[in-house]
């Protein structure tokens, strides 16, 4: 009796032990299909669309079984890095431009040149997926960082929509202050963004400087100080909420922004966020404007930003199938028809032509905006390895300056020191 | 076991005790085996999930490990960089140090005060005890951290109250001058766990001491100073050691309240949060491992100091 019990217990223990080791069933699925793992992040609606696209691909390629590995944005890179570290990288990975050099520079990605058909893609945007001259990634679609303006708030404050071809940062700050004054705490002139490197990139480009220049930070202390002056001027003239309230709004994310909650006339966002902003604010008449310029600007500084990148792991056991899948996502009108502009406006001219009429009004608007600024664009720069730290560094020093804890002079020196160290490693 | 069994048995024939002791040996061996069998799943967990990673992190702390590539041996570089070239390391130590130094005494003070009040034979003691204990269960949770962000936000509860008096407050969690203060408050709020331990300690003090003291004319304050406090020092010490270690390892509060940034401007950059950022966001897992080991040394050192100092103020009833 007793020994029977012991035997039973041992059996249970043995089962527990072996259960720990049976996680990896291997890549070859039992039904003879090739299993392809595909990782991406996003909202629930994106997951639904992506699953639809995967189903369409599997229908065309019955021998391939694509498994979507979906997570939210907050934890995406953490789980992806852990998978790669465990030698368990997904075959097809979605990255964005800041993660590109981190992965490509460490040998985690395959060079896609000649392997995926890029003939119909916008050739001018392909360099955004290149690191050291190799095409490690292909943009899923593009955005422009723009100023969103709410017509209804401007009307309420008795102000006109500014002419975005001529307005300067000064004009913007003064106009914002006037709107805040009219708003009496109910609405503000503008919100600012301290955590998007695009703002600083564009501001620097207007002064003829590149954020990253030959492996170094190409910004001068004067540019940084002038940039921070935009923040402090807005706070002082009350064109924006005060610094701690702005920190709160920024931390709360897009849906709690002044534009989305209909409490501000201006805010800087990516063009593909227009649709979401229209939806949450209930304002159909949000417009996209060029960012203001410095008085003697050499260019508008706007650039086409890849919304995301498709990449293939260098360790994949099924390169041919992975390439086929990426090819489908980029070039197949059926995929384009399902995904629409969710990952930026498609860069495949044929796909774009096929789906143009299907796009919702907000996307039509951002498409028209991108077309209108196309001739003034600056080339996009791929951040080097370590560039993914930049967002945090910019945010931190901006917080220090806006809270008055550091003078702009002091912050500029320390910023350049830390930012240069971040990309030198 | 074997001896006592064979002693009790009357010696009748020679083989009998032999047989008996063999049975006993068999049984004890079987019991040992059963014990290990029951423990087996925990051993697997202990080695795979606890000891394995600890050993691995010690090795990794001497490497440059990005997670994406193989670890490269760099010797002491992580440690020297940490101490000589990284101002944020010192910032995070300062932030954590202030947090521990301020919040632990405040929390223990509150806990002791309330324990004393509850110990005075309040009606419905167990109800109050549960109510006050509740925050300790919830305090480290994500939900409470989110709630905190709301309470101390620009349009939060605090400012709502202040508005009644015509005062316009700011967003306390997003102002570098006040952000850490809100986290200290959150920690103090979780005084329930040490309070329950204090209550148990108070119950251990014989009431005859107080009766004798009262007879000699000692007042409440005198009784507290001469009886309660000295006899409670072992409990205070226990709570102190525990809370210092716990608060040094605080992570969730800062991670959620500051949205993972330790901001604004690093004002809530807890050591563990910085460690996490280094490992998972900056692709510097080797560096993060080194930070973890520095934390181990710091906590061990602090606990050691605590134990040494305890000789001078902790009173165990049996010592001379």
Boltz contact constraints between the chains, C-beta under 6 A:
constraints:
  - contact:
      token1: [A, 6]
      token2: [B, 34]
      max_distance: 6.0
  - contact:
      token1: [A, 9]
      token2: [B, 37]
      max_distance: 6.0
  - contact:
      token1: [A, 10]
      token2: [B, 37]
      max_distance: 6.0
  - contact:
      token1: [A, 13]
      token2: [B, 37]
      max_distance: 6.0
  - contact:
      token1: [A, 13]
      token2: [B, 40]
      max_distance: 6.0
  - contact:
      token1: [A, 16]
      token2: [B, 41]
      max_distance: 6.0
  - contact:
      token1: [A, 78]
      token2: [B, 280]
      max_distance: 6.0
  - contact:
      token1: [A, 81]
      token2: [B, 67]
      max_distance: 6.0
  - contact:
      token1: [A, 84]
      token2: [B, 68]
      max_distance: 6.0
  - contact:
      token1: [A, 85]
      token2: [B, 67]
      max_distance: 6.0
  - contact:
      token1: [A, 102]
      token2: [B, 283]
      max_distance: 6.0
  - contact:
      token1: [A, 106]
      token2: [B, 66]
      max_distance: 6.0
  - contact:
      token1: [A, 106]
      token2: [B, 68]
      max_distance: 6.0
  - contact:
      token1: [A, 106]
      token2: [B, 69]
      max_distance: 6.0
  - contact:
      token1: [A, 108]
      token2: [B, 68]
      max_distance: 6.0
  - contact:
      token1: [A, 244]
      token2: [B, 170]
      max_distance: 6.0
  - contact:
      token1: [A, 244]
      token2: [B, 171]
      max_distance: 6.0
  - contact:
      token1: [A, 244]
      token2: [B, 174]
      max_distance: 6.0
  - contact:
      token1: [A, 244]
      token2: [B, 175]
      max_distance: 6.0
  - contact:
      token1: [A, 245]
      token2: [B, 154]
      max_distance: 6.0
  - contact:
      token1: [A, 245]
      token2: [B, 171]
      max_distance: 6.0
  - contact:
      token1: [A, 247]
      token2: [B, 174]
      max_distance: 6.0
  - contact:
      token1: [A, 247]
      token2: [B, 264]
      max_distance: 6.0
  - contact:
      token1: [A, 248]
      token2: [B, 153]
      max_distance: 6.0
  - contact:
      token1: [A, 248]
      token2: [B, 154]
      max_distance: 6.0
  - contact:
      token1: [A, 248]
      token2: [B, 171]
      max_distance: 6.0
  - contact:
      token1: [A, 248]
      token2: [B, 174]
      max_distance: 6.0
  - contact:
      token1: [A, 251]
      token2: [B, 259]
      max_distance: 6.0
  - contact:
      token1: [A, 389]
      token2: [B, 282]
      max_distance: 6.0
  - contact:
      token1: [A, 396]
      token2: [B, 265]
      max_distance: 6.0
  - contact:
      token1: [A, 399]
      token2: [B, 263]
      max_distance: 6.0
  - contact:
      token1: [A, 399]
      token2: [B, 264]
      max_distance: 6.0
  - contact:
      token1: [A, 399]
      token2: [B, 265]
      max_distance: 6.0
  - contact:
      token1: [A, 400]
      token2: [B, 265]
      max_distance: 6.0
  - contact:
      token1: [A, 403]
      token2: [B, 176]
      max_distance: 6.0
  - contact:
      token1: [A, 405]
      token2: [B, 176]
      max_distance: 6.0
  - contact:
      token1: [A, 405]
      token2: [B, 265]
      max_distance: 6.0
